[in-house]
């Protein structure tokens, strides 16, 4: 695990989070309860996906 991998992981994770929040803002109602649930769901999906893309596949 090099420093470049960490930077790439943060970049990929940031991109996934931005896409996830945009989709959640478009699809879900704007109440605090759905926003908290969507944040938890976005993090639960994007963190493992980013890890797999950067560290496991050697992207």
Backbone as CSV, one residue per row, in Angstrom:
resi,resn,N_x,N_y,N_z,CA_x,CA_y,CA_z,C_x,C_y,C_z
1,UNK,0.839,-1.173,0.000,0.000,0.000,0.000,0.884,1.236,0.000
2,UNK,0.886,1.889,-1.094,1.694,3.094,-1.212,0.836,4.328,-0.976
3,UNK,1.496,5.452,-0.895,0.775,6.712,-0.731,-0.095,7.026,-1.925
4,UNK,0.345,6.584,-3.105,-0.458,6.802,-4.312,-1.770,6.037,-4.246
5,UNK,-1.744,4.850,-3.657,-2.970,4.057,-3.533,-3.980,4.759,-2.633
6,UNK,-3.492,5.361,-1.556,-4.392,6.072,-0.651,-5.049,7.255,-1.348
7,UNK,-4.270,7.972,-2.123,-4.803,9.123,-2.852,-5.821,8.653,-3.883
8,UNK,-5.513,7.560,-4.569,-6.452,7.034,-5.557,-7.728,6.535,-4.892
9,UNK,-7.597,5.890,-3.725,-8.772,5.438,-2.985,-9.657,6.619,-2.609
10,UNK,-9.056,7.693,-2.102,-9.837,8.870,-1.730,-10.516,9.515,-2.932
11,UNK,-9.841,9.528,-4.065,-10.434,10.110,-5.272,-11.616,9.273,-5.758
12,UNK,-11.452,7.962,-5.776,-12.536,7.084,-6.231,-13.711,7.159,-5.266
13,UNK,-13.424,7.125,-3.963,-14.484,7.202,-2.967,-15.225,8.533,-3.052
14,UNK,-14.512,9.617,-3.253,-15.153,10.926,-3.378,-16.082,10.977,-4.587
15,UNK,-15.639,10.414,-5.688,-16.473,10.401,-6.893,-17.735,9.576,-6.664
16,UNK,-17.599,8.405,-6.046,-18.772,7.568,-5.769,-19.736,8.260,-4.817
17,UNK,-19.207,8.928,-3.806,-20.068,9.619,-2.842,-20.829,10.757,-3.510
18,UNK,-20.165,11.505,-4.365,-20.854,12.603,-5.055,-21.982,12.073,-5.940
19,UNK,-21.727,11.000,-6.653,-22.767,10.398,-7.501,-23.902,9.860,-6.632
20,UNK,-23.551,9.233,-5.526,-24.576,8.696,-4.621,-25.451,9.776,-4.021
21,UNK,-24.844,10.866,-3.586,-25.634,11.966,-3.026,-26.510,12.637,-4.080
22,UNK,-26.008,12.756,-5.282,-26.815,13.335,-6.352,-28.020,12.450,-6.644
23,UNK,-27.801,11.151,-6.705,-28.917,10.218,-6.953,-29.912,10.255,-5.801
24,UNK,-29.422,10.280,-4.560,-30.317,10.318,-3.405,-31.113,11.622,-3.366
25,UNK,-30.480,12.730,-3.713,-31.192,14.012,-3.715,-32.277,14.031,-4.775
26,UNK,-32.043,13.348,-5.868,-33.025,13.322,-6.949,-34.166,12.346,-6.657
27,UNK,-33.867,11.229,-6.009,-34.857,10.163,-5.843,-35.626,10.192,-4.526
28,UNK,-35.024,10.733,-3.469,-35.640,10.654,-2.148,-36.229,11.990,-1.723
29,UNK,-37.202,11.947,-0.805,-37.756,13.199,-0.289,-36.717,13.934,0.570
30,UNK,-36.851,15.251,0.689,-35.830,16.040,1.388,-36.022,16.121,2.909
31,UNK,-36.377,15.027,3.553,-36.489,15.070,5.007,-35.218,14.513,5.651
32,UNK,-34.924,14.911,6.870,-33.674,14.498,7.520,-33.557,12.982,7.692
33,UNK,-34.661,12.303,7.945,-34.621,10.851,8.156,-34.123,10.134,6.903
34,UNK,-34.670,10.469,5.743,-34.207,9.807,4.512,-32.794,10.199,4.150
35,UNK,-32.391,11.411,4.478,-31.023,11.833,4.180,-30.005,11.061,5.019
36,UNK,-30.326,10.833,6.284,-29.423,10.055,7.138,-29.351,8.614,6.653
37,UNK,-30.494,8.024,6.344,-30.501,6.645,5.847,-29.770,6.516,4.518
38,UNK,-29.944,7.484,3.647,-29.255,7.410,2.357,-27.751,7.582,2.539
39,UNK,-27.332,8.423,3.486,-25.900,8.579,3.752,-25.298,7.271,4.240
40,UNK,-25.980,6.598,5.143,-25.482,5.307,5.637,-25.433,4.269,4.518
41,UNK,-26.456,4.250,3.680,-26.477,3.295,2.570,-25.380,3.602,1.550
42,UNK,-25.184,4.870,1.263,-24.143,5.262,0.304,-22.772,4.837,0.816
43,UNK,-22.486,5.093,2.083,-21.191,4.714,2.651,-21.031,3.200,2.714
44,UNK,-22.105,2.485,3.043,-22.030,1.021,3.122,-21.749,0.390,1.765
45,UNK,-22.173,1.039,0.701,-21.949,0.504,-0.643,-20.637,0.998,-1.229
46,UNK,-20.339,2.282,-1.087,-19.191,2.849,-1.797,-17.842,2.529,-1.160
47,UNK,-17.775,2.417,0.160,-16.486,2.115,0.787,-15.928,0.758,0.349
48,UNK,-16.706,-0.333,0.434,-16.159,-1.610,-0.044,-15.893,-1.613,-1.547
49,UNK,-16.747,-0.944,-2.312,-16.555,-0.901,-3.763,-15.271,-0.154,-4.118
50,UNK,-15.020,0.958,-3.470,-13.784,1.706,-3.716,-12.563,0.897,-3.309
51,UNK,-12.646,0.231,-2.172,-11.535,-0.608,-1.722,-11.238,-1.697,-2.743
52,UNK,-12.292,-2.336,-3.214,-12.113,-3.416,-4.189,-11.510,-2.895,-5.491
53,UNK,-11.991,-1.760,-5.947,-11.462,-1.208,-7.209,-9.992,-0.812,-7.104
54,UNK,-9.600,-0.230,-5.974,-8.236,0.313,-5.864,-7.243,-0.745,-5.406
55,UNK,-7.564,-1.466,-4.355,-6.565,-2.354,-3.751,-6.628,-3.793,-4.280
56,UNK,-7.800,-4.309,-4.552,-7.911,-5.706,-4.980,-7.687,-5.892,-6.466
57,UNK,-8.201,-4.993,-7.265,-8.038,-5.130,-8.718,-6.736,-4.517,-9.194
58,UNK,-6.076,-3.776,-8.360,-4.820,-3.151,-8.759,-4.999,-2.065,-9.798
59,UNK,-6.093,-1.378,-9.703,-6.435,-0.346,-10.664,-5.454,0.760,-10.713
